[in-house]
Amino acid sequence: MAKISFDLVSPENLIFNDEVGMIIVPGKDGDFGVLPGHSKVMSSLRSGRVMVYGEDKNLLKAFFVSGGFAEVNPEKCIVLAESVDEINELEKRHN
């Protein structure tokens, strides 16, 4: 199976950088999935979850972003987020 390069960037630093199987991104008009070979897209983001899956479709990481932009081309997906929290870190803070 093919992979796509994924970068998740906050204003402070690079949060995630790896080759993955699929990414679900909270686009302004709804969530959209990014697979290797995706057509070029530029989208603003709403607050929501960025879900990162491996080649075998297992969930690798989940992040909560509060707005930003996503740039997608067939080889790479870049999410520039206003703020990023790893979801299991948020769950630890609220328990």
Contacts in CASP RR format, 6 or more apart in sequence:
PFRMAT RR
TARGET T0000
AUTHOR 0000-0000-0000
METHOD contacts of the structure
MODEL  1
MAKISFDLVSPENLIFNDEVGMIIVPGKDGDFGVLPGHSKVMSSLRSGRV
MVYGEDKNLLKAFFVSGGFAEVNPEKCIVLAESVDEINELEKRHN
1 21 0 8 1.000
1 55 0 8 1.000
1 56 0 8 1.000
2 21 0 8 1.000
2 35 0 8 1.000
2 36 0 8 1.000
2 37 0 8 1.000
3 19 0 8 1.000
3 20 0 8 1.000
3 21 0 8 1.000
3 36 0 8 1.000
3 55 0 8 1.000
4 19 0 8 1.000
4 20 0 8 1.000
4 21 0 8 1.000
4 22 0 8 1.000
4 23 0 8 1.000
4 34 0 8 1.000
4 35 0 8 1.000
4 36 0 8 1.000
4 37 0 8 1.000
4 38 0 8 1.000
4 75 0 8 1.000
4 76 0 8 1.000
4 77 0 8 1.000
5 17 0 8 1.000
5 18 0 8 1.000
5 19 0 8 1.000
5 20 0 8 1.000
5 75 0 8 1.000
5 76 0 8 1.000
5 77 0 8 1.000
6 16 0 8 1.000
6 17 0 8 1.000
6 18 0 8 1.000
6 19 0 8 1.000
6 20 0 8 1.000
6 23 0 8 1.000
6 34 0 8 1.000
6 52 0 8 1.000
6 76 0 8 1.000
6 77 0 8 1.000
6 78 0 8 1.000
6 79 0 8 1.000
7 14 0 8 1.000
7 16 0 8 1.000
7 17 0 8 1.000
7 76 0 8 1.000
7 77 0 8 1.000
7 78 0 8 1.000
7 79 0 8 1.000
8 14 0 8 1.000
8 15 0 8 1.000
8 16 0 8 1.000
8 17 0 8 1.000
8 50 0 8 1.000
8 52 0 8 1.000
8 63 0 8 1.000
8 65 0 8 1.000
8 79 0 8 1.000
8 81 0 8 1.000
8 84 0 8 1.000
9 15 0 8 1.000
9 78 0 8 1.000
9 79 0 8 1.000
9 80 0 8 1.000
9 81 0 8 1.000
10 81 0 8 1.000
10 82 0 8 1.000
10 83 0 8 1.000
10 84 0 8 1.000
11 82 0 8 1.000
11 83 0 8 1.000
15 63 0 8 1.000
15 81 0 8 1.000
15 84 0 8 1.000
15 86 0 8 1.000
16 52 0 8 1.000
16 61 0 8 1.000
16 63 0 8 1.000
20 52 0 8 1.000
20 53 0 8 1.000
20 54 0 8 1.000
20 55 0 8 1.000
20 60 0 8 1.000
21 35 0 8 1.000
21 36 0 8 1.000
21 53 0 8 1.000
21 54 0 8 1.000
21 55 0 8 1.000
21 57 0 8 1.000
22 33 0 8 1.000
22 34 0 8 1.000
22 35 0 8 1.000
22 52 0 8 1.000
22 53 0 8 1.000
22 54 0 8 1.000
22 57 0 8 1.000
23 33 0 8 1.000
23 34 0 8 1.000
23 50 0 8 1.000
23 51 0 8 1.000
23 52 0 8 1.000
23 53 0 8 1.000
23 77 0 8 1.000
23 79 0 8 1.000
24 31 0 8 1.000
24 32 0 8 1.000
24 33 0 8 1.000
24 34 0 8 1.000
24 49 0 8 1.000
24 50 0 8 1.000
24 51 0 8 1.000
24 53 0 8 1.000
25 31 0 8 1.000
25 32 0 8 1.000
25 33 0 8 1.000
25 34 0 8 1.000
25 43 0 8 1.000
25 45 0 8 1.000
25 50 0 8 1.000
25 70 0 8 1.000
25 77 0 8 1.000
25 79 0 8 1.000
26 45 0 8 1.000
26 46 0 8 1.000
26 47 0 8 1.000
26 48 0 8 1.000
26 49 0 8 1.000
26 50 0 8 1.000
26 65 0 8 1.000
26 67 0 8 1.000
27 43 0 8 1.000
27 44 0 8 1.000
27 45 0 8 1.000
27 46 0 8 1.000
27 70 0 8 1.000
28 43 0 8 1.000
28 44 0 8 1.000
28 45 0 8 1.000
28 46 0 8 1.000
29 43 0 8 1.000
30 46 0 8 1.000
32 41 0 8 1.000
32 43 0 8 1.000
34 70 0 8 1.000
34 72 0 8 1.000
34 77 0 8 1.000
36 74 0 8 1.000
36 75 0 8 1.000
37 74 0 8 1.000
37 75 0 8 1.000
38 72 0 8 1.000
38 73 0 8 1.000
38 74 0 8 1.000
38 77 0 8 1.000
39 72 0 8 1.000
39 74 0 8 1.000
40 72 0 8 1.000
40 73 0 8 1.000
40 74 0 8 1.000
41 70 0 8 1.000
41 71 0 8 1.000
41 72 0 8 1.000
42 69 0 8 1.000
42 70 0 8 1.000
42 71 0 8 1.000
42 72 0 8 1.000
43 69 0 8 1.000
43 70 0 8 1.000
43 72 0 8 1.000
44 67 0 8 1.000
44 68 0 8 1.000
44 69 0 8 1.000
45 65 0 8 1.000
45 67 0 8 1.000
45 68 0 8 1.000
45 69 0 8 1.000
45 70 0 8 1.000
45 79 0 8 1.000
45 81 0 8 1.000
46 67 0 8 1.000
47 64 0 8 1.000
47 65 0 8 1.000
47 66 0 8 1.000
47 67 0 8 1.000
48 64 0 8 1.000
48 65 0 8 1.000
48 66 0 8 1.000
48 67 0 8 1.000
49 62 0 8 1.000
49 63 0 8 1.000
49 64 0 8 1.000
49 65 0 8 1.000
49 87 0 8 1.000
50 62 0 8 1.000
50 63 0 8 1.000
50 64 0 8 1.000
50 65 0 8 1.000
50 79 0 8 1.000
50 81 0 8 1.000
51 59 0 8 1.000
51 61 0 8 1.000
51 62 0 8 1.000
52 59 0 8 1.000
52 60 0 8 1.000
52 61 0 8 1.000
52 62 0 8 1.000
52 63 0 8 1.000
53 59 0 8 1.000
53 60 0 8 1.000
54 60 0 8 1.000
61 86 0 8 1.000
62 86 0 8 1.000
62 87 0 8 1.000
62 88 0 8 1.000
63 81 0 8 1.000
63 84 0 8 1.000
63 85 0 8 1.000
63 86 0 8 1.000
63 87 0 8 1.000
64 84 0 8 1.000
64 85 0 8 1.000
64 86 0 8 1.000
64 87 0 8 1.000
64 90 0 8 1.000
65 79 0 8 1.000
65 81 0 8 1.000
65 82 0 8 1.000
65 83 0 8 1.000
65 84 0 8 1.000
66 81 0 8 1.000
66 82 0 8 1.000
66 83 0 8 1.000
67 81 0 8 1.000
67 82 0 8 1.000
67 83 0 8 1.000
68 79 0 8 1.000
68 80 0 8 1.000
68 81 0 8 1.000
68 82 0 8 1.000
69 79 0 8 1.000
69 80 0 8 1.000
70 77 0 8 1.000
70 78 0 8 1.000
70 79 0 8 1.000
70 80 0 8 1.000
71 77 0 8 1.000
71 78 0 8 1.000
71 80 0 8 1.000
72 78 0 8 1.000
END
